[in-house]
Every structure is written in structure tokens, then in C-alpha cells.
Amino acid sequence: MGFAIGRLDGIPVDEADVLNRAQERIGHRFRDPQLLLTALTHSSISDSRLASNERLEFLGDAVLGIVTCEELYSRFESWLEGDLTKVKSVVVSRRVCAEVADATGLTECLILGNGIDKGEELPTSIRAAVFEAVVGAMYLDGGLEPVKRFVVNAVARHIDECSSSEHQDNYKSILQQMAQRWLSASPRYEQLDEQGPDHSKCFEVCVVLNGDRFPSAWGPSKKDAEQKAAQRALEALRASGRINGNSGGA
């Protein structure tokens, strides 16, 4: 079903059509369509910068940050602050915001001045700004819940890609995520042996999970041995069918 906004005093027909298309694409019907019109209006065509989407972009940036942080906090329960921050910084970056604006069709709904060549790809900053401005407008119009639905769906692919890349070699983190998800348990690392002189020791470590001891691994440091042991435990768990998936975010 469409999100017809009806006739709007002072808004030309072509801009009303843009508002209808934008509402269709973001899945939210505005109680105050003027908010959406402002979010889509670039400063190149507005009478003043106060009438453009710059203030809503400022607000939307903050709202986007809190929604993304909450999603990452809930999804990756065993990640530390540093890991969460790395993924968040990518997801809310201008590059990703611009890509989301393109994917959701908001870039096409931008209301631009004649001085901007619409035949060429718009700068990343302009495309990112319209996404953030629409997020800010949605927040003012309907609160946080519609924003969460829109944002989480819009950035889901980017979260998956970034989290997978961030942890593709961190077998301990992946094992922690998968064990909690599929087995409701946390792995424990047990040192079995160490060999060599003090300046060149090797360590043997194994994973213990729900009382099961998995194949051990050697490494030049305890950290390296634990990573290898986690990898072996993951391989054994997948082979047995006790867990599925490839990463903690799967």
C-alpha cells in the first residue's frame, strides 16, 4: 500500500510526488510531511541553510549512532567495546551512509539546486547527508521505533560484512559467539604443557566446553595457542553438527 500524503499547501505537485516516493521507500508515513521535505532538501536550492536538511543531518547522525550501537550491543553479546567500536565506525561512516541512501532510493529523491549536475554521481557527503537527515526526520515524526526498523534493515548487510571481516581470524571470538548461541555455554582454555627455554617457549592449549575436551594445539605464545585450539574446537563442533554458521554474527 502506498503512503499518499494528499495535497500540501505551498508544496508543488512534483515535490509532493517526491515525498510519496520517499515514504514508499523508507516504509514510514509522516504525520508531518514537512519534516520529510526538509530532510530531502539540499542547501543548494533552499532559501537559507536553516531551511535545508543540515540541521536534521546533525540530529540524524546522533540517532543513527545510538540505533547502531544498540543493535551491535544486542547482536554481539561477547564482544568488547573495542571490537564494537570498530564495526560501528564503519557502519555509520559517510561511505556506508551514502551507499544506503543509494540502495533505499533516497538519493533519487533529493531536491537539488540547478548548480548541481544531476547527470553525474553525487558527492558522498551529499548522499550520506540525506540518509542521516531522513533518520532525524523520522525520529522527530515517529520516535525511535520506526527509526530502528528502517535503520537496522538498511544497514544489516554492512554489519554482517564488517563483523565477518573484523573477526574472520579471531577464532576465540567466533567460538565464544557460537558456543553461547548453540550450546548456551562458554569455552574454557586449559594449558596442558609448555616446552623450550624461557626465551623461546611453546605452549599446548585445549578448549574445554560443557565438560568436553577438544583437540589441543601448540603455539609460540599462550594467545596463539588459544586461537589455534579455538579453531580446532570450531572444526570439531561443526563436523559433529553441534553448531552451524561461520561467524559470531551469523
Secondary structure, DSSP 8 states (H G I E B T S, - for coil): --------TT--HHHHHHHHHHHHHHT---SSHHHHHHHHB-TTTSSSGGGSSHHHHHHHHHHHHHHHHHHHHHH-TT--HHHHHHHHHHHTSHHHHHHHHHHTTTGGG-B--TTS-TTS---HHHHHHHHHHHHHHHHHHH-HHHHHHHHHHHHHHHHHHHHHHHTTT-HHHHHHHHIIIIIS---EEEEEEEES-GGG-EEEEEEEETTEE---EEESSHHHHHHHHHHHHHHHHHHHTS---SSTT-
